């Protein structure tokens, strides 16, 4: 499986993280212009362990859609991510069959270490 990154081209955090890494040979998918497929999301879920791990609670629509008040199931997380790209916690890197989700310092450090090894 090819190394891949799912990102948002309009997100300055995604751009900064990607700019700091050598991404030659990576498949880059801007999820705004090329929406993720159910198969791609399933692959991410398999690596991450759950759809909830991929779901962003800081997305503006999380509050706007009243999801904070709901008790969401795995199916809900999956469907919301497929329906609205901003619900995917970004960026998502798949490197050597390992998944790195989001932009926390710890996650970016682990990702950097994996890419540079």
C-alpha positions in Angstrom: 0.0 0.0 0.0 1.3 3.4 -0.9 2.0 6.0 1.7 -0.8 8.5 1.7 -2.0 11.8 3.3 -5.5 13.0 3.5 -5.6 16.8 4.0 -7.3 20.0 3.4 -5.5 22.4 1.1 -7.2 25.4 2.8 -5.9 24.4 6.2 -2.8 26.2 7.3 -2.0 23.6 9.9 -2.1 20.8 7.3 0.1 22.9 5.0 2.6 23.6 7.7 2.9 19.9 8.8 3.2 18.7 5.1 5.7 21.5 4.4 8.0 20.2 7.2 8.1 16.6 5.9 9.7 15.0 2.9 6.6 13.6 1.1 8.1 12.4 -2.1 6.3 9.3 -3.2 3.2 10.1 -1.1 -0.2 10.0 -2.6 -1.8 13.4 -1.5 -5.6 13.7 -1.4 -7.2 17.0 -0.8 -10.5 15.8 0.8 -12.3 19.0 -0.3 -11.7 18.5 -4.0 -11.5 14.7 -3.9 -13.9 13.4 -1.2 -12.9 10.3 0.7 -14.7 7.1 -0.4 -16.3 4.6 1.9 -13.6 2.1 1.1 -10.9 4.7 2.0 -12.6 5.5 5.3 -13.0 1.8 6.1 -9.2 1.4 5.5 -8.5 4.3 7.9 -10.9 2.8 10.5 -9.2 -0.6 10.3 -5.9 1.1 11.0 -7.3 3.5 13.7 -9.5 1.0 15.4 -12.7 3.1 15.3 -14.5 5.8 13.3 -14.6 7.9 16.5 -10.8 8.1 16.4 -11.0 9.8 13.0 -13.8 12.1 14.0 -13.1 15.8 14.7 -15.1 17.3 17.5 -13.6 20.7 16.8 -15.2 20.9 13.4 -17.5 24.0 13.3 -20.4 21.9 12.2 -20.1 19.6 15.2 -21.6 22.3 17.4 -23.8 23.9 14.6 -25.5 20.6 13.8 -26.1 19.9 17.5 -24.0 16.8 17.5 -22.5 17.7 20.9 -25.9 16.9 22.5 -26.2 13.5 20.8 -24.9 10.1 21.7 -23.1 9.2 18.5 -22.5 5.6 17.4 -19.7 4.2 15.2 -22.2 4.2 12.3 -23.0 7.9 13.0 -19.3 8.9 13.1 -18.8 7.0 9.8 -21.8 8.6 8.1 -21.0 12.2 9.3 -17.4 11.9 8.0 -18.6 10.7 4.6 -21.3 13.4 4.5 -19.1 16.3 5.6 -15.4 16.3 5.0 -14.7 18.7 7.8 -15.6 16.0 10.3 -12.4 14.1 9.4 -9.6 14.9 11.9 -6.8 16.2 9.8 -4.3 15.5 8.5 -4.4 11.8 8.3 -1.2 10.1 7.2 -0.9 6.4 6.4 2.8 5.4 6.5 4.0 1.8 6.2 0.5 0.6 7.3 0.5 2.8 10.3 -2.0 5.6 10.7 -1.3 9.1 12.2 -4.4 11.2 12.8 -4.6 14.9 13.6 -2.1 17.6 14.4 -1.1 17.1 18.0 2.6 17.6 18.7 2.9 14.0 19.9 1.3 12.7 16.8 3.3 14.9 14.4 6.6 13.8 16.3 5.7 10.1 15.8 4.8 10.7 12.2 8.0 12.6 11.5 10.1 9.8 13.1 8.3 7.2 11.0 8.9 9.1 7.8 12.5 9.9 8.5 13.6 6.4 9.6 
